[in-house]
Amino acid sequence: MRIIFTFPLLMVGACNVDNDAANDQVRVEYDQKRIERAAAATARTAKEVSSGVGNVAVSTGRAIKNEVGEIDVDVDVRRKRAEEAGNEAGTR
């Protein structure tokens, strides 16, 4: 989906526009090599950005683990029924 948005930008960067005002003409040429180079540069940039985001996520996870540390939780839940409420020394 995102490639749809970047494609027009690649096309604009890869075309040559000549405006001949004297003859009232505009000539547009597309250079395939420039398109390929622009696409390759875009792919490299996307890869570098995603790698950077991954590195930040890993370092943030380590920082959180170092700050919080290991947490042990011990939960002891007991229930008193209405008929046992008067007998505190009853068996469980």
HELIX and SHEET records of a PDB file:
HELIX    1   1 ARG A    2  GLY A   13  1                                  12    
HELIX    2   2 GLN A   32  VAL A   68  1                                  37    
SHEET    1   A 2 CYS A  15  ASP A  20  0                                        
SHEET    2   A 2 GLN A  25  TYR A  30 -1                                        
END                                                                             
